[in-house]
Amino acid sequence: MSVNNLSQEQSKTREEYKKAKYEAEQKIKAKDAKADRAEVETKSDPQKFKRIRIRLIPVWLRLVLLVVFTFISLTAGAAVGYGILGDGKVADVFKESTWTHILDLVNKE
């Protein structure tokens, strides 16, 4: 058996619990409705309008930035790997002859 937190009574079934919860919510809504009628009726209900999300960075710009940052990180990784770790010149990474030599070593032609 579960305890009904709304009125601290022991509920016998789920249906009774749901019914008690629904009745308590209705009482709260009725009180809120009375308070709303007392206020100025020009205020709009926030539940009637769906919230529109305005993104700081649009989706298309995120995709472009992803491609740009991927290219930058690949270039920087190749420069560090070839120039610093491989004891070569960093500028040699951008030469075509370096990449043909690397591809020849990988393919073993």
C-alpha positions as CSV (number, residue, x, y, z in Angstrom):
1,M,0.0,0.0,0.0
2,S,1.2,3.5,-0.8
3,V,0.8,6.6,1.2
4,N,-1.0,9.4,-0.4
5,N,1.3,12.4,0.0
6,L,-1.5,14.9,-0.6
7,S,-3.7,14.1,2.3
8,Q,-1.4,11.6,4.2
9,E,-4.1,8.9,3.9
10,Q,-3.4,5.3,2.9
11,S,-4.6,4.6,-0.7
12,K,-5.9,1.2,-1.6
13,T,-5.3,1.3,-5.3
14,R,-3.5,3.4,-7.9
15,E,-6.8,4.7,-9.2
16,E,-7.6,6.2,-5.8
17,Y,-4.2,7.8,-5.6
18,K,-4.6,9.3,-9.0
19,K,-8.1,10.5,-8.2
20,A,-6.9,12.1,-5.0
21,K,-4.0,13.7,-6.8
22,Y,-6.2,15.0,-9.6
23,E,-8.7,16.5,-7.1
24,A,-5.8,18.2,-5.2
25,E,-4.6,19.7,-8.5
26,Q,-8.0,20.9,-9.4
27,K,-8.3,22.7,-6.0
28,I,-5.0,24.4,-6.6
29,K,-6.1,25.4,-10.1
30,A,-9.4,26.8,-8.8
31,K,-7.5,28.9,-6.3
32,D,-5.1,30.1,-9.0
33,A,-8.1,30.9,-11.3
34,K,-9.7,33.1,-8.6
35,A,-6.4,34.9,-8.0
36,D,-6.0,35.4,-11.8
37,R,-9.5,36.9,-12.1
38,A,-8.6,39.5,-9.5
39,E,-5.5,40.6,-11.4
40,V,-5.5,42.5,-14.7
41,E,-6.8,40.3,-17.5
42,T,-4.5,41.8,-20.1
43,K,-1.6,39.5,-19.0
44,S,-1.2,36.5,-21.2
45,D,-1.0,32.9,-20.0
46,P,2.5,31.6,-20.5
47,Q,1.2,28.1,-21.1
48,K,-0.7,29.1,-24.2
49,F,2.4,30.1,-26.1
50,K,5.1,27.7,-27.1
51,R,8.6,29.0,-26.2
52,I,10.7,29.7,-29.3
53,R,14.4,28.9,-28.8
54,I,16.7,31.4,-30.4
55,R,20.2,29.8,-30.8
56,L,23.3,31.8,-30.2
57,I,25.1,29.9,-33.0
58,P,22.9,28.6,-35.8
59,V,23.1,25.0,-36.8
60,W,24.6,25.7,-40.3
61,L,27.4,27.8,-38.7
62,R,28.1,25.0,-36.2
63,L,28.6,22.6,-39.1
64,V,30.9,25.0,-40.9
65,L,32.9,25.6,-37.7
66,L,33.2,21.8,-37.2
67,V,34.7,21.4,-40.7
68,V,37.1,24.3,-40.2
69,F,38.3,23.1,-36.8
70,T,38.7,19.6,-38.0
71,F,40.9,20.8,-40.9
72,I,42.9,23.0,-38.5
73,S,43.4,20.2,-36.0
74,L,44.5,17.7,-38.8
75,T,46.9,20.2,-40.1
76,A,48.4,21.0,-36.7
77,G,48.6,17.3,-35.9
78,A,50.4,16.5,-39.1
79,A,52.8,19.4,-38.5
80,V,53.5,18.3,-34.9
81,G,53.8,14.7,-35.8
82,Y,56.1,15.2,-38.8
83,G,58.0,18.3,-37.7
84,I,58.6,17.7,-33.9
85,L,58.1,14.0,-33.3
86,G,59.5,12.9,-36.7
87,D,62.5,15.2,-36.6
88,G,61.6,16.8,-40.0
89,K,60.9,20.3,-41.0
90,V,57.5,21.5,-40.2
91,A,57.1,23.3,-43.5
92,D,57.8,20.0,-45.3
93,V,54.4,18.7,-44.2
94,F,52.7,21.0,-46.8
95,K,54.8,19.7,-49.8
96,E,53.4,17.2,-52.2
97,S,56.6,15.2,-52.4
98,T,56.4,14.4,-48.7
99,W,53.0,12.9,-49.0
100,T,53.9,10.9,-52.1
101,H,56.9,9.5,-50.3
102,I,54.7,8.6,-47.2
103,L,52.1,7.0,-49.5
104,D,54.9,5.0,-51.3
105,L,56.1,3.7,-47.9
106,V,52.6,2.7,-46.9
107,N,51.7,1.1,-50.1
108,K,55.2,-0.3,-50.7
109,E,55.3,0.2,-54.4
